Amino acid sequence: MTIKETQIKSITGPDGQPLTLEDLPLPGLIRWVTRRKVEIVAAVSGGLLTLEEACERYALSEEEFRGWQRLYETHGSKGLRSTRLQQYRR
């Protein structure tokens, strides 16, 4: 089997609906809204993408992604709102 054949096809997304690679934001985004950040964190956590694939696909540093992941795990989607950064980051 190739890597593609063993890759997970879909996961349960943050809204409870199935999430596939086709549902994820397109590469090259400039503006990251909360929903998109949550989808990427869920995709990596669920095994839809590896951390390396997500960072490459969305031009993210591992540190930036890990920050999103930490905020989401601690505060939920509200922690990823750009207007709340000072409140949730230490």
Backbone torsions as a table, in degrees:
resi	resn	phi	psi	omega
1	MET	NA	142.6	176.4
2	THR	-87.1	169.2	178.7
3	ILE	-59.9	-42.0	179.9
4	LYS	-58.2	-39.0	-177.8
5	GLU	-70.9	-26.7	-178.7
6	THR	-94.9	-7.9	-178.6
7	GLN	-69.2	143.1	178.0
8	ILE	-63.9	134.8	-177.1
9	LYS	-85.8	-35.8	178.8
10	SER	-155.6	158.2	176.4
11	ILE	-134.4	171.1	172.5
12	THR	-82.4	120.9	-177.9
13	GLY	-76.0	176.6	-177.5
14	PRO	-63.0	-22.1	178.9
15	ASP	-94.8	6.2	179.2
16	GLY	88.3	-5.4	179.6
17	GLN	-93.1	156.5	176.6
18	PRO	-60.1	141.8	179.5
19	LEU	-126.3	122.9	178.6
20	THR	-117.5	172.3	177.0
21	LEU	-58.1	-35.5	-179.6
22	GLU	-67.7	-24.5	-180.0
23	ASP	-81.8	-17.1	-177.4
24	LEU	-71.7	156.5	176.9
25	PRO	-57.4	149.3	176.9
26	LEU	-69.0	147.2	175.4
27	PRO	-60.8	155.3	176.6
28	GLY	91.0	14.0	179.2
29	LEU	-64.3	144.8	175.4
30	ILE	-107.7	-36.8	-177.1
31	ARG	-106.9	117.6	-178.9
32	TRP	-101.6	108.0	174.3
33	VAL	-90.5	163.3	-175.9
34	THR	-53.7	-47.2	-177.0
35	ARG	-57.3	-42.0	-179.1
36	ARG	-67.4	-41.1	178.0
37	LYS	-61.1	-44.6	-179.9
38	VAL	-62.1	-40.9	179.2
39	GLU	-62.3	-41.0	-179.8
40	ILE	-68.2	-43.4	177.8
41	VAL	-60.8	-43.9	179.2
42	ALA	-64.3	-39.8	-179.6
43	ALA	-62.3	-42.1	179.4
44	VAL	-72.3	-44.3	-179.6
45	SER	-62.3	-35.6	-178.8
46	GLY	-86.3	-5.9	178.0
47	GLY	89.0	9.1	177.8
48	LEU	-69.9	-36.3	174.5
49	LEU	-131.6	151.1	170.3
50	THR	-83.7	164.3	176.3
51	LEU	-57.3	-43.1	-179.0
52	GLU	-64.0	-42.5	179.0
53	GLU	-63.4	-43.1	179.9
54	ALA	-63.6	-44.8	-179.5
55	CYS	-64.1	-40.7	178.8
56	GLU	-69.2	-47.3	-177.1
57	ARG	-61.2	-37.2	-175.1
58	TYR	-111.0	11.7	178.7
59	ALA	52.2	48.3	178.6
60	LEU	-106.7	149.2	170.3
61	SER	-83.1	156.8	177.5
62	GLU	-60.9	-37.3	179.1
63	GLU	-62.4	-42.9	179.2
64	GLU	-63.8	-46.6	178.9
65	PHE	-61.6	-46.4	-179.3
66	ARG	-59.8	-35.0	175.7
67	GLY	-62.4	-45.4	177.1
68	TRP	-59.7	-45.6	-177.3
69	GLN	-61.4	-45.5	-179.3
70	ARG	-63.2	-45.8	179.5
71	LEU	-64.1	-40.3	179.6
72	TYR	-65.7	-43.1	179.9
73	GLU	-65.9	-33.5	-177.7
74	THR	-85.3	-42.1	-171.3
75	HIS	-121.3	-0.7	-176.0
76	GLY	74.0	-164.6	-176.1
77	SER	-63.3	-26.4	178.5
78	LYS	-61.7	-29.9	179.5
79	GLY	-67.9	-17.7	-178.8
80	LEU	-95.4	0.8	176.9
81	ARG	-70.7	130.3	-178.5
82	SER	-66.3	-24.9	179.4
83	THR	-76.5	-9.6	-177.8
84	ARG	-112.0	11.1	-175.4
85	LEU	-55.5	-45.5	-178.4
86	GLN	-64.4	-32.3	-178.8
87	GLN	-72.2	-37.5	-173.2
88	TYR	-100.0	-20.7	179.6
89	ARG	-93.5	145.3	-179.6
90	ARG	-111.9	NA	NA
